[in-house]
Amino acid sequence: MTKATLGETPTKESLCNTLKLIYREYIKIPFILEMNSPDFIAFMNRLPKEKKIEELAFHGDNDIRNIIKDSKLQYKINEDKGNSAFAILFMPNSNKEKLPYNHLEVIDFMIEVLIESVFE
């Protein structure tokens, strides 16, 4: 799904759309985003010990990095700093319902601003 959205010749716009799509997929499974929820704890308890939260967090962050890498866009800033800024957007946040503005519109705005700030 991400490769189709990113396209054959990725642009800042296609990367932006891809990251928005990924965010929407993440929030479809809310227990993954709420690490203290009973559902997430039950899920974690069923995993083998070698698959605990550190590995899940690493793979989630690594997936975002791989998608950004696949875009082949040139960074304006330090690559690690740019990747970390995008990773923060996908970290669990159970307070989004408390925002005074629609959180999806805010995430879209943040992705758009980051894309323009991070890439040539």
ABEGO torsion letter per residue (X at the ends): XAAAAAEABBBAAAAAAAAAAAAAAAAABAAAABAABAAAAAAAAABBAAABAAAAAAAAAAAAAAAAAAAGBBBABBAAAAAAAAAAAABBBAAAAABABBAAAAAAAAAAAAAAAABX
